[in-house]
Amino acid sequence: MPVRILEAHPYVEESRNEVAVMRGPLVYCLESIDLPGGIRPMEIIVPRTTRFEARVDDALGAPLDGIVVVEGQAKLLRDGRAKDLPLYRDVRTQPLQDVAIKLIPYYAWDNRGTSEMTVWMPLAW
């Protein structure tokens, strides 16, 4: 089954300029447990040119043994300690960093301990 990057209808304001990843009928999500230490899902940006590859990941452990994950390259825009940031600020000009991401099927999230999760990720033009 091909991996697809989807966008919502433009009237869905909360998801404008964001994308979700599907493989077949399954929606995938990004969990903080699958990111390098200290990176939060809200700091991940998906470039329009990202190519995702599906593979079986036997290393996830029970109860997720043998599920198909989706992997690709994304960008990281560090927000640091977001709770300490002002409500409004000048647009940041810091460079984006490359980061590998692994997404799991939405049905399987929250099975490996406490973590943050997102389905919708900002799109980089």
C-alpha positions as CSV (number, residue, x, y, z in Angstrom):
1,M,0.0,0.0,0.0
2,P,1.4,3.4,-0.8
3,V,2.1,6.0,1.9
4,R,0.2,9.2,1.3
5,I,0.6,12.7,2.7
6,L,-2.9,14.3,3.1
7,E,-4.1,17.8,3.8
8,A,-7.4,18.9,5.2
9,H,-10.0,21.0,3.3
10,P,-8.9,24.7,3.6
11,Y,-12.0,25.5,5.6
12,V,-10.7,23.3,8.4
13,E,-8.8,26.2,9.9
14,E,-7.1,24.2,12.7
15,S,-5.4,22.0,10.2
16,R,-4.5,24.6,7.5
17,N,-0.9,24.2,6.3
18,E,-0.6,20.9,8.2
19,V,-0.4,17.3,6.9
20,A,-1.3,13.8,8.1
21,V,0.2,10.6,6.9
22,M,-1.8,7.5,5.8
23,R,-0.9,4.1,4.5
24,G,-3.9,2.3,3.0
25,P,-6.9,3.0,5.4
26,L,-4.6,3.6,8.4
27,V,-3.8,7.1,9.8
28,Y,-0.3,7.3,11.3
29,C,0.9,9.4,14.2
30,L,4.2,10.7,15.6
31,E,4.9,9.9,19.3
32,S,7.6,11.7,21.3
33,I,8.9,8.3,22.4
34,D,10.1,7.7,18.8
35,L,12.0,11.1,18.6
36,P,15.6,11.7,19.8
37,G,15.7,12.9,23.5
38,G,14.2,16.2,24.2
39,I,12.4,16.7,20.9
40,R,8.7,17.2,21.0
41,P,6.3,16.3,18.2
42,M,5.2,20.0,18.0
43,E,8.7,20.9,16.9
44,I,8.6,18.6,13.8
45,I,7.9,20.1,10.3
46,V,7.3,17.9,7.3
47,P,8.8,19.2,4.0
48,R,6.6,18.9,1.0
49,T,9.3,16.7,-0.7
50,T,9.5,14.2,2.1
51,R,9.2,10.6,0.9
52,F,8.0,8.1,3.5
53,E,8.9,4.4,3.4
54,A,6.9,1.7,5.2
55,R,8.6,-1.2,6.9
56,V,7.8,-3.9,9.5
57,D,9.4,-3.0,12.9
58,D,9.9,-6.1,15.0
59,A,11.9,-4.1,17.6
60,L,8.9,-2.2,19.0
61,G,8.1,-5.0,21.5
62,A,4.8,-6.2,22.9
63,P,2.0,-5.3,22.2
64,L,3.3,-3.7,19.0
65,D,5.3,-6.7,17.7
66,G,5.5,-6.6,13.9
67,I,3.5,-3.5,13.1
68,V,4.2,-1.5,10.0
69,V,5.9,1.9,10.7
70,V,6.4,4.7,8.3
71,E,9.8,6.5,8.3
72,G,11.1,9.6,6.6
73,Q,13.1,12.8,6.9
74,A,11.6,15.9,8.5
75,K,12.8,19.2,9.8
76,L,13.2,20.3,13.4
77,L,12.4,23.8,14.6
78,R,13.4,24.0,18.3
79,D,10.9,25.8,20.5
80,G,12.9,25.2,23.7
81,R,10.8,25.6,26.7
82,A,7.6,26.7,25.0
83,K,5.9,27.6,28.4
84,D,8.5,30.3,28.9
85,L,7.9,32.0,25.5
86,P,5.8,35.1,25.2
87,L,2.4,34.8,23.6
88,Y,3.5,36.8,20.6
89,R,7.0,37.3,19.2
90,D,9.0,38.2,16.1
91,V,9.2,35.4,13.6
92,R,12.2,33.2,14.2
93,T,15.0,33.0,11.6
94,Q,16.9,30.0,13.0
95,P,17.8,27.3,10.5
96,L,15.9,24.1,10.4
97,Q,17.7,20.9,11.4
98,D,17.2,17.5,9.7
99,V,15.7,14.8,11.8
100,A,14.5,11.3,11.0
101,I,11.0,10.5,12.1
102,K,9.1,7.2,12.6
103,L,5.3,7.2,12.6
104,I,3.2,4.4,14.0
105,P,-0.5,3.5,13.2
106,Y,-2.8,5.8,15.2
107,Y,-4.5,2.7,16.8
108,A,-1.2,1.7,18.4
109,W,-0.2,4.9,20.2
110,D,0.1,5.2,24.0
111,N,1.3,1.6,24.5
112,R,4.9,2.3,25.4
113,G,4.7,4.7,28.3
114,T,3.9,8.3,28.7
115,S,4.5,10.4,25.6
116,E,3.1,13.3,23.5
117,M,1.5,12.5,20.1
118,T,0.3,14.3,17.0
119,V,-1.4,13.3,13.8
120,W,-1.3,16.7,12.1
121,M,2.2,18.2,11.4
122,P,3.1,21.6,9.9
123,L,4.0,21.6,6.2
124,A,7.2,23.2,5.0
125,W,7.0,24.7,1.6
